[in-house]
Amino acid sequence: MEQSSHSKFDASRAEEYARQARIALAGYDACHELSACILAAAHPERRDAKVLVVGAGGTGGEVLAAAGLESGWSFVAVDPSTPMLDLARAQIEAAGLSSRVTFVYGDLLAVPPETTFDAALVIGVLHHIPDDVGKETLLDEIAMRLRPGASLILAGNYRNYASEPLLLAAWANRWRMGGADKDEVQRKLNKIMSGAAPPESEERVGNLLAEAGFETPSKFFSSLFWGAWHTRRVNG
């Protein structure tokens, strides 16, 4: 996640992140589990894969799912928000997996570009980057750190929120199910509408990936505005 977009993930937000994320994304855990399953299926020969996790702060779900499935994989978990990465680190340590994870407090530039990873996970990051230039830069930086043919799991919100009023209303109802009253629901929606910049379409997601040197993505998970795709870095 870019330094310019991580400041909202402060200590107060980190404290409530796990619960709030699971309300905001119906199928939160399923997305992380399926992401791990897709990576393992895409690289059955890589029992010792090295996986880059970008925007790893929060629940540690990406690492917990993938490490639980593949005992030989190791991870580099990167996040510019210290409170959020501390939160993930605590969950990973509690699971007894910290020996397989290198934690990088900072943005992706702190990971040397000559490092070659077998796969990358970027879950819930892209829509927090405010403009296309930042999105393109992040995907370029990820591609530089992946070997040819390596997998990328990209997941996050896409489409303009106001363009899908039915989905937006359903999203509001998710918060109501979580116990929020009418005023709180509106505050949450206002915060989402003003504080995120998702790619405007699935086609735009594909274009961003193509521009960074990835193959046409394949979607494997969807939930309201959220999508998750698998792609590979182009060979050569």
N, C-alpha and C positions, 0 to 999 in steps of 0.2 A: 504494500500500500504506500502511496506517495506520502512524503512528509506533510504536504499541503492539505491532505485529506484525513490525517489520523488524529488531529487534535481533539475531535469530538469524542474519541474513545479514551476518556480520562478515567480516573479512579472510580468516580461515582457511577459511570456507565458500566465499567467492568464488573462492579458488584452485582448488577442486575442482569448482566448479559445473557447468562445461560437460560434463565426463564423467559426473558423477553424474546430471544432469538427463536425459541421453540413455539412461541405464540405467533410471531411474525411469519415464520415459515412452517406451514403444515407439512410434516414429513422431514423435519430437520435431521433427525438421526438417520432416517432411511436414505436421505441424499448422501450423507457421509459414508454410510455402509456400502451403498451401491457404487460410490466413487472408488472405494477400495476394491470392490469386486471387479469393476471394469478394468482397473489398472492391473490387477493380478491376471485377469483373463487375457489382456493385451500383451502381457510379457511373461508367459508361463515359464520361459527359460531363465528368467532373471531372478533366481532365488536370493541373490545378494544385492538387489537393486538399491540405488541411492536416490532418494526422493526429495525434491525441493518443495517446501510448503510455504507459499507466499501469503502473507496476511494470516499467520498461524495463531494469533492471539484469540483468546476467548475460551471455549470449552475444551480445546485440544482435540476436537472430534475427528479431524482429518488423520492425525497421527494415531490416536487410539484405535480407530477402525482399521487402518492399514497395517499398523504394527501387530494388532491382534490377529489379523488374517495371515500375514507373512512374517514369520519369526526371524528371517534373515535380512530383512530390509532395514536400512538406516535412513535417517532423516536430518535435513537442515531446515529448521523452523525459523522463519524470518517475520518480524513485525516491528514497525516503528513506535508502537505504543507500549511503553514499559508496563503499565498496569494490566493491559490485555495479555501480553506475553507472559507476565508473571502468573496470571490466572491459568493460562494453558499449561504452563510449566508445572504448577502445583498438581493439576489433574494427571499429567503424564508421570510425574514422580510418584504420585499415590498409586498409580497402576504398575509401578515397578519397571517403567520403560525408559527412564531418563538416560540410561547408558547408551541407548541407540539413537539419541537425539542431540544434535548440536543446536543451541539456541543463539540466534543472532538478533541483538537489539539494535534495530536501525532499518533502513530501507534496503532494497535489493542490491544497491551499489556496494554494500558492505560484503557481499559474496563475490569473490573474484570471478571475473568472466571466463577465465580458463578452466574453472571447475565444470566438469561434465556430469550431468545428472541423467539418470535413466527415465525419470518421469517427474512431473510437477503437478501440484494441486493448488488451484487458485479458486477458493470458495468464498463467496460473499465479499469480494474485493472490488471488482470492476465498477460497479454502480456507485461506489463511494468516491471515485475519481471524477473531478468536476468537468473535465473536458476531454475531447477526443485525442488531443495531443498527448495528454497524460496517460490515457488508456493505451495509445499506440506505443508510447515509450516503455510502459511497463511490459507489454507483450514482447516488444523487441528485446528488452533486457532478459526476459525469461528464455526466449529462443536462443539467445547467445550462450546460455548456460546448459542447454540440452544437447545431447548427442543426436545426430540424424536418426530419424525413426522413433525417437523417444515420445512417450505419450504426455499429453497435457489434459488434465481435467479442469474445465472452466465452468464455474457455476455462479449464478447471481441473477438479479432482477434485470429484465429487459422490457422494452416498450414504454412509451410515455404513459404514466399512471392515469392521467386524465382522459386518455383515449379509450380506456376500458372501464366505463362506469360500473358495470355489473361486477367485474372483478374487484374494483375498488370498494364497492359496497360489501362484497363478501369478505374482503380483508378487514373492514371495520367490524364485521360480525365475529371474526376470529378474536379480536380484542374484547368484544362483549362476552364471548365465551370464557375469556380469561379473567373476567370480573371487572373490567373497566366500565365506568358509567359513560353516559353520552358525551359529557364535556371532555373526559379524559381521552375517549376515542377520537374526538375531533382534534385534540392537541397532538395526538400521536400521528394522525393522518397529515396534519399541517407540517409536522416536523419531517415526515417522510417526503412529502411533496417538495419541500424547500431544501432538503438536505442531501438529496441523492440525484444522480444524473445517469440513469441506466441507458444503455444503447437503445436506440429508438425502434429496433426491430430485430428479429432473428437473422434477417439478411445482413444487417449491420454487424452483428456479432461475427458472422462468417467472413465479412469483408475485413474486419479488424484482424482476425486471425490470419487470413490470407496475406494481408500486408506485412505481417510479422514473420511469414514463412511457415505457416501451418497448413495442413490439408483441410479440406472441407469437413466441418465438424458433424458429428452424429449425436443427436439429442437422446439421452437415456432417462431423463427425469424432468418432470414439470409439476409446478404447484402455483396456481394463480399467475403472478407476474414472473415467477422464478423458473429458470431453466438450467439444466446441467448438460454439458456436452463433453464428448471425448474427441480428441484430434491428435495428430502426430506432427512433429517437426518434419518438414519436407527433407528428403534425402538430398545430399549434395549442397 
